[in-house]
Amino acid sequence: MKKIQAFTLIELTIGMAVIAVLITLGIVGIGIVQKNARDIERNNAIASISTMINDYRKQNLSVPTKVNVVFSNGQVSIVGFKNFALKGFLAPTTTNLPTVNSDQSNTKYYYNNVLGSDYQLCVQLESGSVKSAGTSQCPAVSTWN
């Protein structure tokens, strides 16, 4: 009688467990990569908005007031000057001053002018840190609301 070569039930169970662990690690890794990519997009947006504010300052010899920097409809606008698209990340949540808005991932954006010549421009990243641009330091995130 010939012995049939086959996997045992234990070998199949161990193989499926190893595959499940690898799939889980892959899914977690993809989530981390996506989160980092969104943070990079926000860093780039802050740099572009800062450039736009500095262009405004060169032309008008002062930074725009917090009323004139509008976050809405997926873009940031300096009223009567320029617009910058945020690739759909931004959805307006408040009209209170200073300008604070949250995107779909609850990341907050903050703009405030200080003494007419300085400004604060900040974004809260998904990693929990704050990326800032401008001539003044950003206030604590808890005070943005």
C-alpha positions as CSV (number, residue, x, y, z in Angstrom):
1,M,0.0,0.0,0.0
2,K,1.3,3.4,-1.0
3,K,1.4,6.2,1.6
4,I,-0.4,9.4,0.5
5,Q,1.7,12.6,0.9
6,A,-0.5,15.4,2.4
7,F,-0.4,18.2,4.9
8,T,-1.7,17.5,8.3
9,L,-4.4,19.6,9.9
10,I,-1.8,21.2,12.2
11,E,0.5,22.2,9.3
12,L,-2.4,23.8,7.4
13,T,-3.5,25.7,10.6
14,I,0.0,27.0,11.2
15,G,0.3,28.0,7.5
16,M,-3.0,29.9,7.6
17,A,-2.0,31.7,10.9
18,V,1.3,32.8,9.4
19,I,-0.5,34.2,6.3
20,A,-3.0,36.0,8.5
21,V,-0.2,37.6,10.5
22,L,1.5,38.8,7.3
23,I,-1.8,40.2,5.9
24,T,-2.4,42.1,9.2
25,L,1.1,43.5,9.2
26,G,0.6,44.6,5.5
27,I,-2.7,46.4,6.3
28,V,-1.2,48.2,9.3
29,G,1.8,49.2,7.2
30,I,-0.4,50.6,4.5
31,G,-2.4,52.7,7.1
32,I,0.9,54.2,8.4
33,V,2.1,55.0,4.9
34,Q,-1.2,56.7,4.0
35,K,-1.2,58.7,7.3
36,N,2.4,59.9,6.5
37,A,1.4,60.8,3.0
38,R,-1.5,62.9,4.2
39,D,0.9,64.7,6.7
40,I,3.3,65.4,3.8
41,E,0.4,66.9,1.8
42,R,-0.4,69.2,4.7
43,N,3.2,70.2,5.2
44,N,3.3,71.1,1.5
45,A,0.1,73.0,1.8
46,I,1.4,75.0,4.7
47,A,4.5,75.9,2.7
48,S,2.5,77.0,-0.3
49,I,0.1,79.0,1.8
50,S,3.0,80.7,3.5
51,T,4.5,81.6,0.1
52,M,1.1,83.0,-0.9
53,I,1.0,85.1,2.3
54,N,4.6,86.4,1.7
55,D,3.7,87.3,-1.8
56,Y,0.7,89.3,-0.4
57,R,3.0,91.0,2.1
58,K,5.5,92.0,-0.7
59,Q,2.7,93.5,-2.7
60,N,0.7,95.2,0.1
61,L,3.5,95.8,2.7
62,S,1.5,93.9,5.4
63,V,0.2,90.4,6.0
64,P,-3.5,89.7,5.3
65,T,-5.9,90.1,8.2
66,K,-7.4,86.9,9.6
67,V,-10.7,88.0,8.1
68,N,-9.2,88.0,4.6
69,V,-7.7,84.5,4.8
70,V,-10.6,82.1,4.0
71,F,-10.6,78.3,4.2
72,S,-13.5,76.9,2.3
73,N,-14.5,74.6,-0.5
74,G,-11.2,72.7,-0.6
75,Q,-9.1,75.8,-0.9
76,V,-7.5,78.7,0.9
77,S,-8.1,82.2,-0.4
78,I,-6.7,85.5,0.4
79,V,-9.6,87.7,-0.6
80,G,-8.9,89.7,-3.7
81,F,-5.5,88.1,-4.1
82,K,-4.9,84.4,-4.7
83,N,-6.4,81.0,-4.1
84,F,-4.7,77.7,-3.3
85,A,-6.4,74.3,-3.7
86,L,-6.0,71.8,-0.9
87,K,-6.9,68.7,-2.9
88,G,-10.2,68.1,-1.1
89,F,-8.7,67.8,2.4
90,L,-10.4,70.9,3.8
91,A,-14.0,71.4,4.8
92,P,-15.0,74.5,6.7
93,T,-16.2,74.1,10.2
94,T,-16.4,77.5,11.7
95,T,-16.4,81.2,10.9
96,N,-15.1,82.2,14.3
97,L,-11.9,84.3,14.4
98,P,-9.0,83.5,14.3
99,T,-9.5,81.3,11.2
100,V,-9.6,77.6,12.3
101,N,-10.9,74.9,10.0
102,S,-10.8,71.1,10.1
103,D,-10.4,68.7,7.2
104,Q,-12.0,65.3,6.8
105,S,-9.4,63.7,9.1
106,N,-10.1,66.3,11.8
107,T,-6.8,68.1,11.1
108,K,-7.0,71.7,12.2
109,Y,-5.7,74.6,10.2
110,Y,-5.0,77.9,11.9
111,Y,-4.2,81.4,10.7
112,N,-3.8,84.6,12.6
113,N,-2.1,87.9,11.9
114,V,-0.1,89.5,14.7
115,L,0.5,93.2,14.9
116,G,-0.1,93.6,11.1
117,S,3.4,92.4,10.1
118,D,3.7,89.0,11.7
119,Y,1.5,85.9,11.2
120,Q,0.9,82.5,12.5
121,L,0.0,79.7,10.1
122,C,-0.3,76.2,11.6
123,V,-1.7,72.7,10.8
124,Q,-2.2,69.9,13.2
125,L,-0.8,66.7,11.6
126,E,-2.3,63.2,12.1
127,S,0.8,62.3,14.0
128,G,-0.4,64.8,16.6
129,S,2.4,67.3,16.1
130,V,1.9,70.8,14.7
131,K,3.6,72.1,11.6
132,S,4.0,75.9,11.6
133,A,5.0,78.6,9.2
134,G,5.2,82.3,9.6
135,T,6.9,84.8,11.8
136,S,5.3,83.9,15.1
137,Q,4.9,80.6,17.0
138,C,1.7,78.8,17.0
139,P,-0.5,78.7,20.1
140,A,-1.4,75.4,21.7
141,V,-3.9,73.4,19.7
142,S,-6.3,73.4,22.6
143,T,-6.8,77.2,22.1
144,W,-7.6,76.9,18.3
145,N,-11.3,76.5,18.8
